[in-house]
Amino acid sequence: MAHERFEMTMLSPLPEYLDERISASGLAQRPATLDGKIVGLLPNWRPSAIHILKAVGALLERKFDLKALVVEQPVRELPIRTGKLLDTMRDTLDRFASRVDVAITATGD
């Protein structure tokens, strides 16, 4: 009886957080506190994302003395003719980033 050779690739379900990587020097500096900061909440187009972010925002408002809490309209999936999805949203995301000190995004189903 001949034995067949096969290969298997295993993937870990654990996320690799960029801020936990030693070589992640390209991330924005994180503030020591959110007191006095403008926090922006950016949901995607999934139905529960806005509810998740509003709950997070309410918790942050109780814990910190925020300057403001900005909830952006959900980012909609757009038909892409050329480029990538982020290319179609670049201007919107740049404007959002210029208005806030910290941004939090979520996806929810």
N, CA, C and O atoms as a GROMACS GRO file, in nm:
protein
  436
    1MET      N    1   0.084  -0.117   0.000
    1MET     CA    2   0.000   0.000   0.000
    1MET      C    3   0.089   0.124   0.000
    1MET      O    4   0.172   0.141   0.089
    2ALA      N    5   0.071   0.209  -0.099
    2ALA     CA    6   0.152   0.330  -0.112
    2ALA      C    7   0.090   0.442  -0.030
    2ALA      O    8  -0.032   0.457  -0.023
    3HIS      N    9   0.175   0.520   0.032
    3HIS     CA   10   0.128   0.634   0.110
    3HIS      C   11   0.144   0.760   0.027
    3HIS      O   12   0.250   0.786  -0.029
    4GLU      N   13   0.037   0.837   0.021
    4GLU     CA   14   0.043   0.963  -0.051
    4GLU      C   15   0.094   1.072   0.041
    4GLU      O   16   0.062   1.074   0.160
    5ARG      N   17   0.171   1.160  -0.013
    5ARG     CA   18   0.221   1.273   0.063
    5ARG      C   19   0.127   1.391   0.041
    5ARG      O   20   0.085   1.418  -0.071
    6PHE      N   21   0.095   1.461   0.148
    6PHE     CA   22   0.013   1.581   0.135
    6PHE      C   23   0.067   1.688   0.228
    6PHE      O   24   0.134   1.660   0.328
    7GLU      N   25   0.036   1.810   0.194
    7GLU     CA   26   0.078   1.923   0.274
    7GLU      C   27  -0.044   1.995   0.328
    7GLU      O   28  -0.149   2.000   0.263
    8MET      N   29  -0.030   2.049   0.447
    8MET     CA   30  -0.141   2.120   0.509
    8MET      C   31  -0.087   2.253   0.564
    8MET      O   32   0.018   2.258   0.628
    9THR      N   33  -0.161   2.357   0.538
    9THR     CA   34  -0.127   2.487   0.593
    9THR      C   35  -0.228   2.518   0.702
    9THR      O   36  -0.349   2.512   0.679
   10MET      N   37  -0.180   2.552   0.820
   10MET     CA   38  -0.268   2.585   0.931
   10MET      C   39  -0.260   2.735   0.956
   10MET      O   40  -0.151   2.794   0.957
   11LEU      N   41  -0.373   2.795   0.977
   11LEU     CA   42  -0.381   2.938   1.006
   11LEU      C   43  -0.432   2.958   1.147
   11LEU      O   44  -0.526   2.891   1.190
   12SER      N   45  -0.372   3.048   1.217
   12SER     CA   46  -0.416   3.079   1.353
   12SER      C   47  -0.536   3.174   1.347
   12SER      O   48  -0.536   3.269   1.270
   13PRO      N   49  -0.637   3.147   1.428
   13PRO     CA   50  -0.751   3.240   1.432
   13PRO      C   51  -0.723   3.363   1.517
   13PRO      O   52  -0.806   3.454   1.522
   14LEU      N   53  -0.607   3.369   1.582
   14LEU     CA   54  -0.574   3.483   1.666
   14LEU      C   55  -0.527   3.599   1.582
   14LEU      O   56  -0.444   3.581   1.492
   15PRO      N   57  -0.578   3.719   1.609
   15PRO     CA   58  -0.535   3.835   1.531
   15PRO      C   59  -0.394   3.878   1.572
   15PRO      O   60  -0.350   3.855   1.685
   16GLU      N   61  -0.326   3.939   1.481
   16GLU     CA   62  -0.197   4.000   1.510
   16GLU      C   63  -0.220   4.150   1.510
   16GLU      O   64  -0.238   4.210   1.404
   17TYR      N   65  -0.218   4.209   1.628
   17TYR     CA   66  -0.243   4.351   1.640
   17TYR      C   67  -0.118   4.427   1.602
   17TYR      O   68  -0.009   4.398   1.653
   18LEU      N   69  -0.132   4.523   1.514
   18LEU     CA   70  -0.017   4.598   1.465
   18LEU      C   71   0.055   4.672   1.576
   18LEU      O   72   0.177   4.687   1.571
   19ASP      N   73  -0.020   4.720   1.676
   19ASP     CA   74   0.046   4.795   1.783
   19ASP      C   75   0.123   4.706   1.880
   19ASP      O   76   0.194   4.756   1.967
   20GLU      N   77   0.110   4.575   1.865
   20GLU     CA   78   0.186   4.482   1.948
   20GLU      C   79   0.312   4.433   1.878
   20GLU      O   80   0.392   4.361   1.937
   21ARG      N   81   0.328   4.471   1.754
   21ARG     CA   82   0.446   4.430   1.679
   21ARG      C   83   0.559   4.530   1.702
   21ARG      O   84   0.537   4.652   1.700
   22ILE      N   85   0.676   4.480   1.725
   22ILE     CA   86   0.791   4.566   1.751
   22ILE      C   87   0.820   4.656   1.632
   22ILE      O   88   0.860   4.771   1.651
   23SER      N   89   0.801   4.606   1.512
   23SER     CA   90   0.836   4.682   1.392
   23SER      C   91   0.723   4.773   1.344
   23SER      O   92   0.729   4.824   1.232
   24ALA      N   93   0.621   4.795   1.425
   24ALA     CA   94   0.505   4.874   1.382
   24ALA      C   95   0.527   5.023   1.408
   24ALA      O   96   0.446   5.086   1.476
   25SER      N   97   0.633   5.079   1.354
   25SER     CA   98   0.665   5.219   1.379
   25SER      C   99   0.580   5.314   1.294
   25SER      O  100   0.586   5.435   1.315
   26GLY      N  101   0.503   5.263   1.199
   26GLY     CA  102   0.422   5.348   1.112
   26GLY      C  103   0.288   5.386   1.170
   26GLY      O  104   0.211   5.457   1.105
   27LEU      N  105   0.257   5.342   1.293
   27LEU     CA  106   0.129   5.376   1.353
   27LEU      C  107   0.133   5.515   1.416
   27LEU      O  108   0.238   5.562   1.458
   28ALA      N  109   0.017   5.578   1.420
   28ALA     CA  110   0.007   5.710   1.484
   28ALA      C  111   0.033   5.696   1.633
   28ALA      O  112   0.004   5.594   1.694
   29GLN      N  113   0.088   5.801   1.690
   29GLN     CA  114   0.112   5.806   1.835
   29GLN      C  115  -0.022   5.798   1.908
   29GLN      O  116  -0.118   5.865   1.869
   30ARG      N  117  -0.029   5.718   2.010
   30ARG     CA  118  -0.151   5.706   2.088
   30ARG      C  119  -0.149   5.805   2.204
   30ARG      O  120  -0.047   5.816   2.272
   31PRO      N  121  -0.260   5.876   2.226
   31PRO     CA  122  -0.260   5.973   2.336
   31PRO      C  123  -0.262   5.900   2.471
   31PRO      O  124  -0.313   5.789   2.482
   32ALA      N  125  -0.206   5.965   2.573
   32ALA     CA  126  -0.205   5.907   2.707
   32ALA      C  127  -0.346   5.905   2.766
   32ALA      O  128  -0.378   5.819   2.849
   33THR      N  129  -0.430   5.999   2.724
   33THR     CA  130  -0.568   6.007   2.772
   33THR      C  131  -0.656   6.061   2.659
   33THR      O  132  -0.607   6.121   2.563
   34LEU      N  133  -0.785   6.039   2.673
   34LEU     CA  134  -0.880   6.096   2.577
   34LEU      C  135  -0.942   6.225   2.629
   34LEU      O  136  -1.024   6.287   2.561
   35ASP      N  137  -0.904   6.266   2.751
   35ASP     CA  138  -0.954   6.392   2.805
   35ASP      C  139  -0.917   6.507   2.711
   35ASP      O  140  -0.802   6.521   2.670
   36GLY      N  141  -1.017   6.589   2.678
   36GLY     CA  142  -0.994   6.705   2.592
   36GLY      C  143  -0.977   6.671   2.444
   36GLY      O  144  -0.944   6.760   2.365
   37LYS      N  145  -0.998   6.548   2.405
   37LYS     CA  146  -0.980   6.505   2.266
   37LYS      C  147  -1.114   6.498   2.192
   37LYS      O  148  -1.219   6.479   2.253
   38ILE      N  149  -1.107   6.514   2.061
   38ILE     CA  150  -1.222   6.492   1.973
   38ILE      C  151  -1.210   6.348   1.923
   38ILE      O  152  -1.114   6.313   1.853
   39VAL      N  153  -1.307   6.267   1.960
   39VAL     CA  154  -1.307   6.126   1.922
   39VAL      C  155  -1.406   6.107   1.808
   39VAL      O  156  -1.522   6.146   1.819
   40GLY      N  157  -1.359   6.048   1.699
   40GLY     CA  158  -1.444   6.022   1.584
   40GLY      C  159  -1.481   5.875   1.574
   40GLY      O  160  -1.396   5.787   1.590
   41LEU      N  161  -1.607   5.849   1.550
   41LEU     CA  162  -1.656   5.713   1.534
   41LEU      C  163  -1.695   5.693   1.388
   41LEU      O  164  -1.774   5.769   1.333
   42LEU      N  165  -1.638   5.592   1.326
   42LEU     CA  166  -1.658   5.570   1.183
   42LEU      C  167  -1.709   5.428   1.158
   42LEU      O  168  -1.630   5.334   1.150
   43PRO      N  169  -1.841   5.410   1.146
   43PRO     CA  170  -1.895   5.278   1.117
   43PRO      C  171  -1.882   5.244   0.969
   43PRO      O  172  -1.874   5.333   0.884
   44ASN      N  173  -1.880   5.115   0.940
   44ASN     CA  174  -1.885   5.075   0.800
   44ASN      C  175  -2.032   5.052   0.763
   44ASN      O  176  -2.121   5.096   0.835
   45TRP      N  177  -2.056   4.987   0.655
   45TRP     CA  178  -2.194   4.973   0.603
   45TRP      C  179  -2.269   4.857   0.666
   45TRP      O  180  -2.385   4.834   0.630
   46ARG      N  181  -2.209   4.782   0.756
   46ARG     CA  182  -2.277   4.669   0.818
   46ARG      C  183  -2.381   4.720   0.919
   46ARG      O  184  -2.356   4.819   0.988
   47PRO      N  185  -2.495   4.653   0.929
   47PRO     CA  186  -2.607   4.705   1.007
   47PRO      C  187  -2.579   4.738   1.153
   47PRO      O  188  -2.629   4.839   1.202
   48SER      N  189  -2.503   4.658   1.223
   48SER     CA  190  -2.484   4.680   1.367
   48SER      C  191  -2.368   4.771   1.401
   48SER      O  192  -2.350   4.805   1.518
   49ALA      N  193  -2.289   4.811   1.304
   49ALA     CA  194  -2.169   4.890   1.333
   49ALA      C  195  -2.202   5.020   1.404
   49ALA      O  196  -2.132   5.058   1.498
   50ILE      N  197  -2.306   5.090   1.361
   50ILE     CA  198  -2.342   5.217   1.424
   50ILE      C  199  -2.383   5.196   1.569
   50ILE      O  200  -2.351   5.278   1.655
   51HIS      N  201  -2.454   5.087   1.597
   51HIS     CA  202  -2.497   5.058   1.734
   51HIS      C  203  -2.378   5.025   1.824
   51HIS      O  204  -2.372   5.067   1.939
   52ILE      N  205  -2.284   4.949   1.769
   52ILE     CA  206  -2.162   4.915   1.844
   52ILE      C  207  -2.086   5.043   1.879
   52ILE      O  208  -2.045   5.062   1.993
   53LEU      N  209  -2.066   5.129   1.781
   53LEU     CA  210  -1.988   5.251   1.803
   53LEU      C  211  -2.060   5.349   1.895
   53LEU      O  212  -1.994   5.417   1.975
   54LYS      N  213  -2.190   5.360   1.886
   54LYS     CA  214  -2.262   5.450   1.976
   54LYS      C  215  -2.248   5.402   2.121
   54LYS      O  216  -2.236   5.484   2.212
   55ALA      N  217  -2.250   5.271   2.142
   55ALA     CA  218  -2.230   5.217   2.278
   55ALA      C  219  -2.088   5.246   2.326
   55ALA      O  220  -2.069   5.284   2.442
   56VAL      N  221  -1.990   5.230   2.239
   56VAL     CA  222  -1.851   5.262   2.275
   56VAL      C  223  -1.839   5.411   2.306
   56VAL      O  224  -1.776   5.450   2.404
   57GLY      N  225  -1.899   5.494   2.223
   57GLY     CA  226  -1.896   5.639   2.245
   57GLY      C  227  -1.956   5.677   2.379
   57GLY      O  228  -1.901   5.761   2.450
   58ALA      N  229  -2.070   5.616   2.416
   58ALA     CA  230  -2.134   5.646   2.544
   58ALA      C  231  -2.041   5.608   2.660
   58ALA      O  232  -2.032   5.682   2.759
   59LEU      N  233  -1.974   5.496   2.649
   59LEU     CA  234  -1.879   5.454   2.753
   59LEU      C  235  -1.762   5.553   2.763
   59LEU      O  236  -1.720   5.588   2.873
   60LEU      N  237  -1.711   5.596   2.649
   60LEU     CA  238  -1.599   5.690   2.649
   60LEU      C  239  -1.640   5.824   2.709
   60LEU      O  240  -1.561   5.887   2.780
   61GLU      N  241  -1.761   5.869   2.680
   61GLU     CA  242  -1.809   5.996   2.736
   61GLU      C  243  -1.823   5.989   2.888
   61GLU      O  244  -1.803   6.089   2.956
   62ARG      N  245  -1.857   5.872   2.941
   62ARG     CA  246  -1.867   5.856   3.087
   62ARG      C  247  -1.730   5.851   3.152
   62ARG      O  248  -1.711   5.900   3.263
   63LYS      N  249  -1.634   5.791   3.081
   63LYS     CA  250  -1.501   5.770   3.140
   63LYS      C  251  -1.407   5.889   3.122
   63LYS      O  252  -1.322   5.913   3.208
   64PHE      N  253  -1.421   5.964   3.012
   64PHE     CA  254  -1.330   6.073   2.981
   64PHE      C  255  -1.405   6.204   2.965
   64PHE      O  256  -1.526   6.206   2.942
   65ASP      N  257  -1.332   6.313   2.977
   65ASP     CA  258  -1.387   6.446   2.953
   65ASP      C  259  -1.356   6.483   2.808
   65ASP      O  260  -1.264   6.562   2.781
   66LEU      N  261  -1.433   6.425   2.714
   66LEU     CA  262  -1.408   6.447   2.572
   66LEU      C  263  -1.443   6.590   2.533
   66LEU      O  264  -1.538   6.648   2.585
   67LYS      N  265  -1.365   6.646   2.442
   67LYS     CA  266  -1.399   6.776   2.384
   67LYS      C  267  -1.522   6.761   2.296
   67LYS      O  268  -1.612   6.845   2.298
   68ALA      N  269  -1.526   6.651   2.219
   68ALA     CA  270  -1.642   6.622   2.134
   68ALA      C  271  -1.638   6.476   2.092
   68ALA      O  272  -1.533   6.411   2.090
   69LEU      N  273  -1.756   6.426   2.059
   69LEU     CA  274  -1.770   6.292   2.003
   69LEU      C  275  -1.837   6.309   1.868
   69LEU      O  276  -1.951   6.356   1.860
   70VAL      N  277  -1.768   6.271   1.761
   70VAL     CA  278  -1.817   6.290   1.625
   70VAL      C  279  -1.854   6.153   1.569
   70VAL      O  280  -1.770   6.063   1.563
   71VAL      N  281  -1.980   6.138   1.526
   71VAL     CA  282  -2.022   6.013   1.463
   71VAL      C  283  -2.039   6.041   1.314
   71VAL      O  284  -2.126   6.117   1.273
   72GLU      N  285  -1.954   5.979   1.235
   72GLU     CA  286  -1.957   5.997   1.089
   72GLU      C  287  -2.067   5.909   1.031
   72GLU      O  288  -2.104   5.807   1.089
   73GLN      N  289  -2.119   5.948   0.918
   73GLN     CA  290  -2.215   5.864   0.848
   73GLN      C  291  -2.147   5.733   0.809
   73GLN      O  292  -2.028   5.731   0.779
   74PRO      N  293  -2.222   5.624   0.808
   74PRO     CA  294  -2.161   5.497   0.769
   74PRO      C  295  -2.096   5.506   0.631
   74PRO      O  296  -2.148   5.569   0.539
   75VAL      N  297  -1.982   5.441   0.620
   75VAL     CA  298  -1.912   5.432   0.492
   75VAL      C  299  -1.985   5.330   0.408
   75VAL      O  300  -2.003   5.215   0.450
   76ARG      N  301  -2.027   5.369   0.293
   76ARG     CA  302  -2.104   5.279   0.205
   76ARG      C  303  -2.011   5.209   0.107
   76ARG      O  304  -1.910   5.264   0.062
   77GLU      N  305  -2.048   5.087   0.076
   77GLU     CA  306  -1.974   5.014  -0.027
   77GLU      C  307  -2.011   5.074  -0.161
   77GLU      O  308  -2.129   5.083  -0.194
   78LEU      N  309  -1.912   5.114  -0.237
   78LEU     CA  310  -1.937   5.177  -0.366
   78LEU      C  311  -1.895   5.083  -0.479
   78LEU      O  312  -1.800   5.006  -0.463
   79PRO      N  313  -1.964   5.090  -0.591
   79PRO     CA  314  -1.917   5.010  -0.705
   79PRO      C  315  -1.779   5.061  -0.748
   79PRO      O  316  -1.759   5.182  -0.764
   80ILE      N  317  -1.689   4.971  -0.766
   80ILE     CA  318  -1.552   5.010  -0.800
   80ILE      C  319  -1.527   4.976  -0.947
   80ILE      O  320  -1.537   4.861  -0.989
   81ARG      N  321  -1.495   5.079  -1.022
   81ARG     CA  322  -1.464   5.058  -1.163
   81ARG      C  323  -1.313   5.042  -1.183
   81ARG      O  324  -1.268   4.963  -1.265
   82THR      N  325  -1.238   5.119  -1.108
   82THR     CA  326  -1.092   5.108  -1.113
   82THR      C  327  -1.038   5.128  -0.973
   82THR      O  328  -1.105   5.187  -0.888
   83GLY      N  329  -0.920   5.081  -0.947
   83GLY     CA  330  -0.855   5.100  -0.818
   83GLY      C  331  -0.914   5.010  -0.711
   83GLY      O  332  -0.969   4.904  -0.740
   84LYS      N  333  -0.900   5.054  -0.587
   84LYS     CA  334  -0.945   4.977  -0.472
   84LYS      C  335  -1.048   5.058  -0.395
   84LYS      O  336  -1.063   5.178  -0.418
   85LEU      N  337  -1.120   4.992  -0.304
   85LEU     CA  338  -1.224   5.058  -0.227
   85LEU      C  339  -1.172   5.181  -0.154
   85LEU      O  340  -1.238   5.285  -0.154
   86LEU      N  341  -1.053   5.171  -0.093
   86LEU     CA  342  -0.998   5.286  -0.021
   86LEU      C  343  -0.972   5.403  -0.114
   86LEU      O  344  -0.980   5.518  -0.071
   87ASP      N  345  -0.939   5.377  -0.239
   87ASP     CA  346  -0.918   5.486  -0.334
   87ASP      C  347  -1.045   5.568  -0.352
   87ASP      O  348  -1.038   5.690  -0.368
   88THR      N  349  -1.161   5.504  -0.350
   88THR     CA  350  -1.288   5.575  -0.370
   88THR      C  351  -1.328   5.654  -0.246
   88THR      O  352  -1.410   5.745  -0.255
   89MET      N  353  -1.271   5.620  -0.130
   89MET     CA  354  -1.309   5.686  -0.005
   89MET      C  355  -1.200   5.777   0.050
   89MET      O  356  -1.217   5.837   0.156
   90ARG      N  357  -1.089   5.788  -0.019
   90ARG     CA  358  -0.973   5.860   0.035
   90ARG      C  359  -1.006   6.002   0.081
   90ARG      O  360  -0.968   6.040   0.192
   91ASP      N  361  -1.075   6.080   0.000
   91ASP     CA  362  -1.107   6.218   0.037
   91ASP      C  363  -1.196   6.224   0.161
   91ASP      O  364  -1.173   6.306   0.250
   92THR      N  365  -1.296   6.139   0.167
   92THR     CA  366  -1.386   6.134   0.283
   92THR      C  367  -1.308   6.098   0.409
   92THR      O  368  -1.327   6.161   0.514
   93LEU      N  369  -1.221   5.999   0.400
   93LEU     CA  370  -1.143   5.958   0.516
   93LEU      C  371  -1.042   6.065   0.557
   93LEU      O  372  -1.019   6.086   0.676
   94ASP      N  373  -0.981   6.133   0.461
   94ASP     CA  374  -0.887   6.241   0.492
   94ASP      C  375  -0.958   6.356   0.564
   94ASP      O  376  -0.904   6.411   0.660
   95ARG      N  377  -1.078   6.393   0.518
   95ARG     CA  378  -1.154   6.500   0.585
   95ARG      C  379  -1.191   6.459   0.727
   95ARG      O  380  -1.181   6.539   0.820
   96PHE      N  381  -1.234   6.335   0.742
   96PHE     CA  382  -1.270   6.284   0.875
   96PHE      C  383  -1.148   6.288   0.967
   96PHE      O  384  -1.158   6.335   1.081
   97ALA      N  385  -1.034   6.240   0.920
   97ALA     CA  386  -0.912   6.236   1.001
   97ALA      C  387  -0.867   6.376   1.042
   97ALA      O  388  -0.810   6.393   1.150
   98SER      N  389  -0.892   6.476   0.958
   98SER     CA  390  -0.849   6.612   0.990
   98SER      C  391  -0.938   6.676   1.098
   98SER      O  392  -0.899   6.776   1.158
   99ARG      N  393  -1.056   6.620   1.121
   99ARG     CA  394  -1.151   6.676   1.219
   99ARG      C  395  -1.139   6.614   1.357
   99ARG      O  396  -1.194   6.669   1.453
  100VAL      N  397  -1.070   6.502   1.370
  100VAL     CA  398  -1.067   6.430   1.498
  100VAL      C  399  -0.924   6.407   1.546
  100VAL      O  400  -0.829   6.408   1.467
  101ASP      N  401  -0.911   6.387   1.677
  101ASP     CA  402  -0.781   6.352   1.735
  101ASP      C  403  -0.759   6.202   1.736
  101ASP      O  404  -0.648   6.154   1.720
  102VAL      N  405  -0.868   6.129   1.757
  102VAL     CA  406  -0.865   5.983   1.765
  102VAL      C  407  -0.983   5.930   1.686
  102VAL      O  408  -1.093   5.985   1.694
  103ALA      N  409  -0.961   5.824   1.609
  103ALA     CA  410  -1.070   5.763   1.531
  103ALA      C  411  -1.086   5.618   1.572
  103ALA      O  412  -0.989   5.545   1.593
  104ILE      N  413  -1.213   5.576   1.583
  104ILE     CA  414  -1.247   5.438   1.615
  104ILE      C  415  -1.342   5.392   1.507
  104ILE      O  416  -1.438   5.462   1.473
  105THR      N  417  -1.317   5.274   1.454
  105THR     CA  418  -1.405   5.219   1.350
  105THR      C  419  -1.456   5.083   1.396
  105THR      O  420  -1.398   5.020   1.484
  106ALA      N  421  -1.566   5.039   1.336
  106ALA     CA  422  -1.622   4.909   1.371
  106ALA      C  423  -1.694   4.851   1.252
  106ALA      O  424  -1.739   4.921   1.162
  107THR      N  425  -1.704   4.720   1.256
  107THR     CA  426  -1.785   4.647   1.161
  107THR      C  427  -1.879   4.560   1.241
  107THR      O  428  -1.837   4.502   1.341
  108GLY      N  429  -2.002   4.548   1.201
  108GLY     CA  430  -2.096   4.467   1.276
  108GLY      C  431  -2.202   4.408   1.185
  108GLY      O  432  -2.245   4.472   1.089
  109ASP      N  433  -2.244   4.289   1.216
  109ASP     CA  434  -2.351   4.222   1.141
  109ASP      C  435  -2.472   4.204   1.227
  109ASP      O  436  -2.573   4.150   1.182
   0.00000   0.00000   0.00000
